């Protein structure tokens, strides 16, 4: 691969570093606007609702529900081919935003829209932790 980059790893920059640092510490950090109070994800330096740059990071509850999902049986792109089958999902966080993720520790027959889930963190590479979700225990 050119210049040693791995396309299956995120590019961590100054704007997203607090998110990834939080993941490595077991915290799901997202942003909220102090002007209009909307909560949003993915991280960006301004509010996507009112365009204010008066935004802050906070630690989300880590709870949500499966908004939609797909059980992936075929994915020819490396490195995903060796990871099939898996549950790709969009989880609606308790705070409102939706996050693209995987659902783990869940039988394919048990996953459904509306399933209560909670965040977990899976080590993907040296000191890089990815937020994934599993069925809620309470």
N, C-alpha and C positions, 0 to 999 in steps of 0.2 A: 504494500500500500504506500502511496506517495507520502513522503515526510513522516511516516510512522503514525499517522492519524488512524483512529478506529472510528468508523462511521456509526457503530452501535453505542458509542458513548456520547453523552451530551458535551457541548462546548460550554465550559464554565467561564463566565466573565464577571465583571464587577457588579452588573445588575442582577445576576442570578446566584452569585456566591452565597448570600445569606440563606437562600432556599436549600442549596446543597450542603452548606455547613450545618443547617438545622437537621437535615436528613441524617447526617453522620452522627448527630447527637440524639437521634430518636424523636425529633420534633418535626411536624409538618408546618412549615412557615409559609404564610401567604400574605398578600397585601390588602390594605383597605385604604379608602380615600377619607381623609379627615374633613374634606369640604362637603361631600354628599353622603358619606358613610357607607358607600357601596364596597363590597368585598369582591376581589377579583383574583383570578389566576389565569394565565401565566404571568410571571413577574415582568413588570415594565415600569418605567420611571414616571408614568402619568396615569390618571384614572381613565379607563376606556368609556366611562359614562359621561363625566362632566369635563374631562381633559385637564383637571387640576393636577399640578405636580406636588400637592400637599398630601403625600401618601406615606404610609408606614408599614413595616413588617409586624406581624403578630403570629403567635403560635395558635394554629387551629386546633379544634377538639380532636381531629383525627377520625371522627365518626361521619358516616354518610350512608347513602343507599345506591345500589346499582341502578343507574339511569338507563343504560343499554349495554349490550354485550354481544360478543361473537366467540364461538369456540373455533379456534383456528387449528385446522388439521393439516393445511398445506401452506408453506411459506418457503419459497425457493431462495430468498435472499439470505446470504450469510450475515450473522451467525444464527438466524432464526430457524433454519431448517432442522437443526439438532434440538431445538427447544419445543417443537410441536409434540403433542397438542397442548394448547394453553388457552386460557380465557382472557381475551382482550376486552376491556370494559371502559366505560365512562362512568365515573362515580360522582354523584352530586353530593358535595360536602354539606354538612349540617349548616355551615355558614353561608351557603348559597352557590358558590362557583362549582363548576364541573372540572374534573381532572381525568386525563387519559391515563390508564394504568392497566395492571393485570390483577385478576382475582386468583388468589392462591388458597390452598388447603380447603378446597371446595369441590365436591364431586360435580361433574358436568350436569348430572340430572338435578342437582340442588340449586344451581345458579338460576336466578330469575330477576326480572326488573322489580325494583322495590326491595330487594334483599338488603337488610341492614348489614353494614360492613364497618370494619375499623382498620386503620392504617397499621402497617408493619413495614419494616425496612429490610430490604434484601441487599446484601453486599454483592456488587456487580464487578467491581475491579478494586484494586488497592485503594482503600479508604473512600470509595464512591458507593454510596448507599442510595438505592432507588426506592421510592415509596410504592408499595403494593398494598392490596387490601385483602382481608380475609373475613369470613362471616363473623359478625359480632358475637361476643360471648355473653353479653348482658343486655 
